[in-house]
Amino acid sequence: MSGSSFGTLFRITTWGESHGAAIGVVIDGCPAGLSLSESDIQAFLDRRRPGQSRYTTKRSETDQVEILSGIFEGKTTGTPISLLVRNQDQRSRDYGEIASCYRPGHADYTFQNKYGFRDYRGGGRTSGRETIGRVAAGAVASALLKTLGIKLTAFSKSIGPVTVPESEYRLDEVTENPLYMPNMGCQKAADYLNEMMEQKDSCGGIIECRVTGLPVGLGEPVFDKLDAQLSKGIMSIGAVKAVEIGDGFLAAASNGSTNNDAFAVQDGQMIKRTNHSGGVTGRYQRRLRADRTRCHQADASIARPQSTVNIDKEEIEISIKGRHDPIIVPRAVVVVESMTARYTRRSSSVQYVQPSGFHQKLFQEEKDV
């Protein structure tokens, strides 16, 4: 099975299964001298950890990260960084009944047909638990970007049909509520989700990620455009079905005179008066702010009866047992942020000048993406 490695200069390889002994990631390409500890990475993993509210799976995992290599005396050595998180609360017996059938909305059927074999315990490599490696790698990428003054902020823009208007965003409240919404007063979202749970159903939503502090000129023309790179990374996350940059699909109903972001000068610096293109022009980063929105479908694992087919091609009805998220959007917020950090890091090669100091840096355009 290929496809578990991603990137060139900052390359990650995720490994492990949902019900295996452990899951993790190997990061190759992180420069030496970056201050990094297990607590830095743990802060990211805690944001996606299950069992934190009634809106997440009840699987009880501490998701404690262990650094196996690449760190010495609190700093990166420039060698591959290997990170491990042990699985502690697998209940594989919950999946015994689906070993001979295919769950709607899951990769069971395609995986079986492609490889002739599948790990039905929680989905194996296709489980959402695979994102642990992505988040751990994103924590490292974010630590590196922080030294460059680049900041990422992700949150749940909508839960089902309930959307927080941008005029009501309070980003300091994102981490203060279990749904990771930019407004703690959004009770309608919780009410809707409670209704779905009572009906043994699930719902989807939209995650928005904002990046500030980026230099002008990230990305390459033609096949390595910045938004093309970001879209590939975000679409590789399980259950993501759409990606928007800036106004996204709304641009189809606009016109050139409205959609074009006019240039202006403020305090001697070039700026854009609007941000319809999400900070990307000609597929290059051209502004110090980029807004990106990603959409997640509803969780496919629901207790409500569904029609499916077994391995003998018999039509049957299935009710999925086990512990599952009624909505994956809140826990996926940090996953989207991490994948964005990964791509931003990939597009922003950094040369550190020694021995004058670690924080002396020079952006270089990355040619080999």
Protein Blocks (a to p, Z undefined) as FASTA:
>chain_A
ZZiagcjklccddeddfklmbdcdddehiaghiacdfklmmmmmmmmpghkbmkbcfbdc
fkiacdfbhpaghiaehiacddddddfbbcfklmmmmmmcccehiaklmmmmmnopacfe
goijmpmklmmmmmmmmmmmmmmmmmnopacddddfbgcjbccdfklgcfklmmmpfklp
abfklmmlmmmmmmmmmnopacddddddddehiaehiacehjlgfklmmmmmmmmpghia
bdcehjlmmmmmmcfklmpccdddeehiacdfblfnnopahhiafbfbdcddddddddfb
dfbdcddddfkopacddddedjddfbfklmmmmmmmmmmmmmmmmmmccddddfkbjklc
cddddfbZZ
